[in-house]
Amino acid sequence: MQQGFFQQNHNAKIFRQSKLLDRRQRAEREVKQVRCKSVQERFSPWLDGELSEIERIAVEEHLAGCPRCRAELKAWEEISASLRGLKSSVSAPEGFAAGVIARLETMPAASGVAGALEAEGLETSSEAGKGLKTAAKRGGFALAKALGLGSRWGMHLGMSSTARRWAASAAAVVLLASSSLGIAFHYWGSSIAPRIAGIPGIANIYDRAYLPPAEGDNAGASTTSGISGTLGANSAVSPLPGNGATGNSSSEASAPGEGGPPAATGESGAGKSGAAVSPSPTGSSGETSIAAVSLQPKVFLSKERVITSTLVKIQVADLDAAQAQLNTLRKNYGATSQVLARQANGASERYIVKLVAAPEKEAALITALGQLGTVVSQTTETQNITANFEETLEEYRATIAQLNSAADAAQAQELIVRARDLENLLNTWDKEAEKRVIVVWLEG
Amino acid sequence: MDLVKQLIARSQQNDLNAFEDLIKLYQDRVFTLCRQLTGNHADAQDLAQEVFVKAYYGLGNFRGEADFGTWLHRIAVNQWLNSRRKKNLASFSLDAPLLTEEGEMMREVAATAPDPEEAYEQSETRQMVAVALENISAEHRMVLVLRELNGMSYEEIASILNCSLGTVKSRLNRARLALKKEIEEMNSGKKSKNPAKK
């Protein structure tokens, strides 16, 4: 019994000790967890560089001994980096300011309290118009969906007249941004454009394609010729949502309660093409007969085409001011322009625009551009695009032929977009071969 | 800056020409923020237009104490929150950008364009983050957009949101937690990788 008692006592002691140990371990674990929690609460200001020196050291010390927190912080950092990767700078569409002013012109003048009250009234009165705009947009997207087209095509349908050119432009930006100068964008064949579109950081071409070509650039309006014009004459086979999908549509212009022209439509090419191609974003998406239509490809002369392109990189003090000056210069020299990119990475900003000028004005324009700031580099390249042009022309013709024998509306829709983009690309090349291309890179 | 002050003063006298110049000076910045907040171009356009209309009518109250750009940002943020609240009453919006297997169209030319292969690898994560950003609450999204996408300081954010630095700090922390949780749920398959219908 005695032994048994001791034994029992001993066992009890061990049991108590083990419980004690267990409790201590748990306590340590809890302390650690509390510390982890407290450290993790500092991850957010850590990422922002907003921790005090003492806090920072404390966090660092903890991280050194805690793999779990290190992994956690890594996840936070990755998310933060991805977020910053979404950093963007979007240019307002051409004619945006004019659109706002046009709207304001139809409204009472702002003056003190009365003006503020009017503003409130305005918001209410424009609801009806907004409703219509939204309906138009929804119609556009719904249609794109109904046609079984993805967002790319949905967006494409919304503004496709310049999409191809933007694809080419975006390609140019990639080349330029990676400092490998080239005018290879002139060569980016049809098969490359969709691939470009899938590259992160570039697909804003579909955003940018919302932007109509700059004033004076007739290429954007070229959809009234060739296939697009033909299609425009027959909206039954062209249930394109047009700019309705972008909220920048002809239907918007007619929305009651919205005085003045819609913002951003202005005199834009997109506006024109939207009107010419399809005023009916809610048009039939069903099986539409396309047999009655026989489209003729636009005729391009067979000749040698050479594009001369100059990249001028200029360091400027004030990017906004330089951009404005550049625009004035462009007008003075009768050049057309197309914004390729406006980028900001926090430290610096850049604005890249493509100008197309008459050959006799090229030299003077480049000299004048030099006054915008300090010319960092200037390189000219000449490329013979004849073969590429012919190849694309062939593809364009084949697409039209395919379109003429398309079996269903969805397929036809896709082919229309493709053919129109190819046509625009050919138009651009054709035009640029007769002129001089100057890619101006302003670095602020 | 003097130019901006002059334009503001003239706009306050209902000079629309001056206000148009003012719009041109700020439109890209406002448009960028609107694009980031709304997530699509069409809504960004509507929002940006509303911002300038509101600004025009509110110019009488602008005393020049804050930076004009910050003031416009504040209008944009408030206007967007209001429109979101209204929108949330409706069941869902078709205005949200659509996603395909090819991914949502990327937003911008990257600040420093990576080479295509590297870019491809990054695309999925970035796309997921972009979608997650759309799915979290408007308040969380807003503060992340201002901080991460616009690189604003806590002070600037506090000024735009009209709140204290402490609030900015805690809101950012909560927003990041919410975003991380959203991404984790997307990764674990609990949530769709498409934007939520709001």
Contacts between the chains, C-beta under 8 A, distances in Angstrom:
chain1	res1	chain2	res2	distance
A	41	B	173	6.6
A	43	B	173	7.8
A	43	B	176	7.5
A	44	B	169	7.2
A	44	B	172	5.2
A	44	B	173	3.9
A	44	B	176	5.2
A	45	B	169	6.0
A	45	B	172	7.8
A	45	B	173	7.6
A	47	B	176	7.7
A	48	B	147	6.8
A	48	B	154	7.1
A	48	B	172	7.1
A	50	B	154	6.2
A	50	B	169	6.9
A	75	B	180	6.7
A	76	B	176	6.6
A	76	B	180	6.9
A	78	B	125	7.2
A	79	B	129	6.1
A	79	B	176	7.2
A	79	B	179	6.3
A	79	B	180	5.9
A	79	B	183	6.6
A	80	B	148	6.3
A	80	B	176	7.6
A	82	B	122	7.7
A	82	B	125	5.2
A	82	B	126	4.9
A	82	B	128	7.8
A	82	B	129	4.0
A	83	B	129	5.9
A	83	B	133	7.1
A	83	B	144	6.4
A	83	B	148	3.9
A	83	B	149	6.6
A	83	B	179	7.8
A	84	B	148	5.5
A	84	B	149	7.1
A	84	B	151	8.0
A	85	B	110	7.1
A	85	B	122	6.7
A	85	B	126	5.0
A	85	B	129	7.9
A	86	B	36	7.6
A	86	B	107	6.1
A	86	B	108	7.8
A	86	B	126	6.5
A	86	B	129	7.0
A	86	B	130	5.7
A	86	B	133	7.5
A	86	B	148	7.9
A	86	B	149	5.8
A	87	B	108	7.4
A	87	B	111	6.2
A	87	B	148	7.6
A	87	B	149	5.0
A	87	B	150	7.7
A	87	B	151	7.5
A	88	B	32	6.3
A	88	B	35	7.0
A	88	B	36	6.8
A	88	B	107	4.8
A	88	B	108	3.1
A	88	B	149	7.1
A	89	B	28	6.8
A	89	B	32	5.2
A	89	B	108	6.6
A	90	B	28	7.1
A	90	B	31	5.4
A	90	B	32	4.7
A	90	B	35	4.6
A	90	B	41	7.8
A	90	B	44	7.3
A	90	B	107	7.7
A	90	B	108	6.7
A	91	B	28	5.2
A	91	B	31	6.9
A	92	B	27	3.8
A	92	B	28	5.5
A	92	B	30	7.5
A	92	B	31	4.0
A	92	B	48	6.5
A	93	B	45	6.7
A	96	B	23	7.3
A	96	B	27	5.4
A	96	B	31	7.2
A	96	B	45	7.6
A	96	B	48	7.1
A	96	B	49	7.6
A	97	B	20	5.0
A	97	B	23	4.0
A	97	B	24	4.9
A	97	B	27	5.9
A	98	B	20	7.0
A	99	B	49	6.7
A	100	B	20	7.7
A	100	B	23	5.7
A	100	B	49	5.6
A	100	B	52	4.6
A	100	B	53	6.5
A	100	B	56	7.9
A	101	B	16	5.4
A	101	B	19	6.9
A	101	B	20	4.8
A	101	B	23	7.4
A	103	B	49	6.9
A	103	B	53	6.4
A	104	B	16	6.2
A	104	B	19	7.3
A	104	B	53	6.5
A	104	B	56	5.7
A	105	B	16	6.6
A	107	B	53	7.8
A	109	B	14	4.6
A	110	B	14	6.3
A	110	B	56	5.6
A	110	B	57	4.5
A	110	B	59	6.5
A	110	B	60	6.5
A	111	B	14	6.9
A	111	B	60	7.0
A	112	B	60	5.4
A	115	B	57	5.2
A	115	B	60	6.2
A	116	B	57	5.9
A	116	B	58	7.0
A	116	B	60	7.2
A	116	B	61	7.7
A	118	B	57	6.8
A	119	B	53	7.3
A	119	B	54	6.5
A	119	B	57	3.5
A	119	B	58	7.3
A	122	B	53	7.0
A	122	B	57	7.7
A	130	B	46	7.2
A	133	B	46	7.1
A	134	B	95	7.0
A	137	B	42	5.4
A	137	B	94	7.4
A	137	B	95	5.8
A	138	B	94	4.4
A	138	B	95	7.1
A	141	B	94	5.0
A	141	B	95	7.4
A	141	B	98	6.6
A	142	B	94	6.3
A	144	B	98	7.4
A	145	B	98	7.2
A	150	B	98	6.8
A	150	B	100	3.1
A	150	B	101	7.4
A	150	B	102	6.3
A	151	B	97	6.2
A	151	B	98	3.6
A	151	B	99	6.2
A	151	B	100	5.3
A	151	B	104	6.3
A	151	B	105	6.2
A	152	B	100	6.3
A	152	B	102	6.0
A	152	B	105	6.2
A	154	B	98	5.7
A	155	B	105	6.0
A	170	B	109	6.7
A	173	B	109	5.2
A	173	B	113	6.9
A	174	B	113	5.2
A	174	B	116	7.4
A	177	B	109	7.2
A	177	B	110	7.6
A	177	B	112	6.8
A	177	B	113	3.9
A	178	B	113	5.8
A	178	B	115	6.7
A	197	B	102	7.7
A	197	B	105	7.1
A	198	B	102	5.6
A	198	B	103	6.8
A	198	B	120	7.6
A	198	B	123	7.7
A	199	B	106	7.4
A	199	B	116	5.2
A	199	B	119	5.0
A	199	B	120	6.6
A	199	B	123	7.6
A	200	B	106	5.1
A	200	B	110	7.1
A	200	B	114	7.9
A	200	B	119	4.6
A	200	B	120	7.1
A	200	B	122	5.7
A	200	B	123	4.0
A	200	B	126	5.8
A	200	B	127	7.7
A	201	B	106	5.8
A	201	B	108	6.9
A	201	B	109	6.0
A	201	B	110	3.0
A	201	B	113	5.6
A	201	B	114	6.8
A	201	B	119	5.7
A	202	B	106	6.0
A	202	B	109	6.1
A	202	B	110	7.5
A	202	B	113	7.4
A	202	B	119	7.7
A	203	B	103	7.6
A	203	B	104	7.8
A	203	B	105	4.1
A	203	B	106	3.1
A	203	B	107	7.5
A	204	B	105	7.1
A	204	B	106	5.5
A	204	B	107	5.1
A	204	B	108	4.5
A	204	B	109	5.9
A	205	B	105	7.8
A	206	B	105	4.2
A	207	B	35	7.6
A	207	B	41	5.5
A	207	B	105	6.9
A	207	B	107	6.4
A	207	B	108	7.4
A	210	B	41	5.2
A	245	B	42	7.3
A	246	B	41	6.1
A	246	B	42	5.1
A	246	B	45	7.5
A	247	B	41	7.9
A	247	B	42	3.4
A	247	B	43	7.3
A	247	B	45	5.8
A	247	B	46	6.2
A	248	B	42	7.3
A	248	B	45	6.6
A	263	B	45	6.3
A	263	B	48	7.9
A	263	B	49	4.7
A	264	B	45	5.8
A	320	B	25	6.5
A	341	B	109	4.4
A	342	B	28	6.6
A	343	B	108	7.3
A	343	B	109	5.7
A	343	B	110	7.6
A	343	B	111	5.2
A	344	B	111	6.5
A	345	B	111	3.2
A	345	B	112	6.2
A	346	B	111	7.7
A	346	B	151	4.8
